[in-house]
Amino acid sequence: MSGDTVTGQSLQFTNDNKFAYAYSGEVDIDNAATTMLEFQTNSEYLISKIQIMNGTTSNEDFKYFVYYNNIVVARWHFLYASTIHQSMPNTLNLTIPPFTTVKITGENETSGTGRNHTAVLTAKVGMPQRVGNMND
C-alpha cells in the first residue's frame, strides 16, 4: 500500500500505512458530470475527510456527488460561487469500506464553461479485524 509519490487520481498511502490521501489536481468542471477523483480501496477501510475547492469566482452553481461502487452515498450543492466562498463550507466525513470503487464528480449547473476545482481526500487507514473463533 505504501507510496512515496503524489500522483493525480490515485489513492496514496504513507510509508507506515496509517494514513491515505488523494488529490485531483485542477479539474475543469463544466455542465457535464466530470470525474474529479476515482480510486479503489483494497482490504483496508478509510475514515476519510473530503473537501472540494473552487478556484474560480464565477457566480455559478455546482453540484457534487460521491459514489461507492456506482451508488450515490453523498450529494451536495455549492450555490453562487463568489469571491466570498472559494471552498466548500464543510468537510465531508465518510467511512469508505474495503474493496470499494470511489468516484467524486462535479457539475456546473449554471454554465457550460469549465471552472477550476480541486478535490482532496485525507484518511486514517484501518485494517479489517480477524474473523473467527475467539477461543483459537
C-alpha positions as CSV (number, residue, x, y, z in Angstrom):
1,M,0.0,0.0,0.0
2,S,2.9,2.5,0.6
3,G,3.8,5.1,-1.9
4,D,6.3,7.8,-2.0
5,T,5.0,10.0,-4.8
6,V,1.9,12.1,-5.3
7,T,0.0,11.2,-8.4
8,G,-3.4,12.6,-9.5
9,Q,-6.4,10.4,-9.5
10,S,-4.9,7.7,-7.3
11,L,-5.0,6.7,-3.6
12,Q,-1.6,7.0,-1.9
13,F,-0.5,5.8,1.5
14,T,2.1,7.0,3.9
15,N,5.0,4.6,4.4
16,D,3.6,3.3,7.7
17,N,0.2,2.7,6.0
18,K,-1.6,4.6,8.8
19,F,-2.9,7.4,6.5
20,A,-4.0,7.8,2.9
21,Y,-4.6,10.7,0.6
22,A,-5.7,11.6,-2.9
23,Y,-5.5,14.9,-4.8
24,S,-7.3,15.6,-8.0
25,G,-5.1,18.4,-9.3
26,E,-7.0,21.2,-11.1
27,V,-10.1,19.8,-12.9
28,D,-12.4,22.0,-15.2
29,I,-16.0,21.4,-14.1
30,D,-18.5,22.2,-16.9
31,N,-22.2,21.3,-17.4
32,A,-21.5,17.6,-17.8
33,A,-20.7,15.2,-14.9
34,T,-16.9,15.4,-14.6
35,T,-14.8,12.9,-12.5
36,M,-12.6,14.7,-10.1
37,L,-11.2,11.6,-8.2
38,E,-11.6,7.9,-8.8
39,F,-9.8,5.1,-7.0
40,Q,-10.4,1.7,-5.4
41,T,-9.6,0.6,-1.9
42,N,-8.1,-2.8,-1.2
43,S,-8.6,-4.7,2.1
44,E,-8.3,-1.5,4.2
45,Y,-11.1,0.8,5.2
46,L,-10.7,4.6,5.3
47,I,-12.0,7.1,7.8
48,S,-12.0,9.9,5.3
49,K,-12.4,13.7,5.0
50,I,-13.2,15.0,1.6
51,Q,-13.1,18.7,0.6
52,I,-13.9,20.3,-2.8
53,M,-12.4,23.7,-3.6
54,N,-13.5,26.1,-6.3
55,G,-10.7,28.1,-7.8
56,T,-12.8,30.4,-9.9
57,T,-15.1,33.3,-9.0
58,S,-18.0,32.6,-11.4
59,N,-21.2,33.3,-9.5
60,E,-22.4,29.9,-10.7
61,D,-24.0,26.9,-9.0
62,F,-22.2,23.5,-8.8
63,K,-23.3,20.1,-7.6
64,Y,-21.1,17.2,-6.4
65,F,-21.6,13.5,-5.9
66,V,-19.6,10.8,-4.1
67,Y,-20.2,7.2,-5.3
68,Y,-19.3,3.9,-3.8
69,N,-19.4,1.2,-6.4
70,N,-21.7,3.4,-8.6
71,I,-24.1,4.1,-5.7
72,V,-24.5,7.7,-4.6
73,V,-23.6,8.0,-0.9
74,A,-23.3,11.8,-0.7
75,R,-24.5,14.7,-2.7
76,W,-24.4,18.5,-2.1
77,H,-24.7,21.8,-3.9
78,F,-22.5,24.8,-3.8
79,L,-24.6,27.8,-4.7
80,Y,-23.4,31.1,-6.2
81,A,-19.6,30.6,-6.2
82,S,-18.5,34.2,-5.4
83,T,-15.3,35.8,-4.2
84,I,-16.5,35.3,-0.6
85,H,-16.9,31.5,-0.9
86,Q,-13.9,29.8,-2.5
87,S,-14.3,26.3,-1.0
88,M,-17.0,24.1,0.4
89,P,-18.1,25.4,3.8
90,N,-17.7,21.9,5.4
91,T,-15.6,18.9,5.2
92,L,-17.5,15.7,4.2
93,N,-16.6,12.9,6.6
94,L,-17.2,9.4,5.2
95,T,-16.1,5.8,6.1
96,I,-15.0,4.0,3.0
97,P,-15.3,0.2,3.1
98,P,-12.8,-2.3,1.8
99,F,-12.8,-3.2,-1.9
100,T,-14.8,-0.2,-2.9
101,T,-14.5,1.9,-6.0
102,V,-14.9,5.6,-5.0
103,K,-15.7,8.3,-7.5
104,I,-16.2,12.0,-6.9
105,T,-17.8,14.1,-9.6
106,G,-18.8,17.7,-10.1
107,E,-21.1,19.5,-12.5
108,N,-21.7,23.2,-13.3
109,E,-25.5,23.7,-13.2
110,T,-25.3,27.3,-14.5
111,S,-22.9,27.3,-17.4
112,G,-21.1,25.1,-19.9
113,T,-17.9,26.9,-19.2
114,G,-15.3,24.9,-17.4
115,R,-14.3,26.2,-13.9
116,N,-11.3,25.2,-11.9
117,H,-11.9,22.8,-9.0
118,T,-9.8,20.5,-6.9
119,A,-10.8,17.6,-4.7
120,V,-8.8,16.5,-1.7
121,L,-9.3,13.3,0.3
122,T,-7.3,12.6,3.5
123,A,-8.0,9.5,5.6
124,K,-6.9,7.4,8.6
125,V,-6.4,3.8,7.4
126,G,-8.0,0.9,9.3
127,M,-7.4,-2.8,8.7
128,P,-10.2,-5.4,8.9
129,Q,-10.3,-7.3,12.2
130,R,-9.6,-11.0,12.2
131,V,-12.8,-13.0,11.9
132,G,-13.0,-16.4,13.5
133,N,-13.4,-18.3,16.7
134,M,-12.2,-16.2,19.7
135,N,-11.1,-19.3,21.5
136,D,-8.4,-20.0,18.9
